[in-house]
Amino acid sequence: MDKPKVVLGVSGGIAAYKACELLRRLTESGHDVRVVPTASALHFVGAATWSALSGHPVSTEVWDDVHEVPHVRIGQHADLVVVAPATADMLAKAAHGLADDLLTNTLLTARCPVVFAPAMHTEMWEHPATQENVATLRRRGAVVIEPAVGRLTGVDTGKGRLPDPAEIFEVCRRVLARGVTAPDLVGRHVVVSAGGTREPLDPVRFLGNRSSGKQGYALARTAAARGARVTLVAANTGMADPAGVDVVQVGTAVQLREAVLKAAADADAVVMAAAVADFRPAAYAAGKIKKRDGQDPEPVVLVRNPDILAEISSERPREGQVIVGFAAETDDVLANGRSKLRRKGCDLLVVNEVGERKTFGSEENEAVVLGADGTETPVPHGPKEHLAEIVWDLVAERLH
Ligand code: CTP
């Protein structure tokens, strides 16, 4: 089978050096990558680097190898075009259809999915001209990854950093796997909770659970690759932020509730993949609880935590919102799932069986998605991102 053909466009920003790692990941995972830098990008990383890492000649202009008509061919033959970093200038040119070098010509001739990973100073990103260009590109079907927040070129920090190349690679992989040029979650805001809450007993101990957060992160990544604005409320996961996703870190169930309710106010969908502790210790000891010779330990008294899924499902912060819950069950999986769906009042419930080596911490999952409308969608054993895609398919159907 031919390797998937990827065009890596690189425009002139300091983050061009990070595109080398993206290129490596793409080539090492079996993609045939043609790098098309702009002339300004070569001020940051030279043609020799791109050529050596990609195994292809590198040109910025339409005037090299004219007999091969590169300004048309490269775009026509691509399975994916990813521009990383995409400068404000590049977004403006792409939005307005300018074609004054090889990369902009390639963008006009490509009929495959296109991903832009912008990187620039916060002021340039927030400028209405840039924001309108981004909106135009998204409306036309491009996936524009939100920049990350953090250190910029100099000592300044803010929104505008190129996301981690490993995470841009994940977006590319998801977009290539779907192969569609019209991402179906563009213009949608989705909220995903992930991980497991920890309920502190004292400054060094907590009651927790074994949820890794991998399923929630897979949901966040796939939604971003389908064009959604994503808020990920992450409880104790310790994983890198997915590209283009706004991550809110929380610890306890009460903090998770607050973060989810805030984000849900304008969300089109809320997916509760987090394992939320049903109970928390009634009292928090400000100092470490000590054992005392000859004395039995004090019993731990627990109180109920709020049920966030049930609360959002009954209050529906926004009309037409789709609410999804997860249920991990050990026995009578489907029967318990059906009654939980009714009890919680959500629209979809992803039910999976847990046990030895199943679900927690693993890369794979198997589930049945129950719909409040009576539907049942079995999802065979496979990667967690496959289950995530099916969840978004079912959410998208209900949003339309
Ligand atoms: N959930 C929640 N708030 C809680 C507990 C759970 O929002 N306090 C959400 C989870 O994120 C998940 C769903 O509810 O999406 C199901 O969680 P589960 O623990 O299986 O449900 P419980 O109500 O705790 O049911 P039970 O313990 O009786 O199995």
Residues whose N, C-alpha, C, O or C-beta is under 5 A from the ligand:
A	BS01	CTP	M272 A273 A274 A275 V276 A277 D278 N305 P306 D307 I308 L309 V324 G325 F326 A327 A328
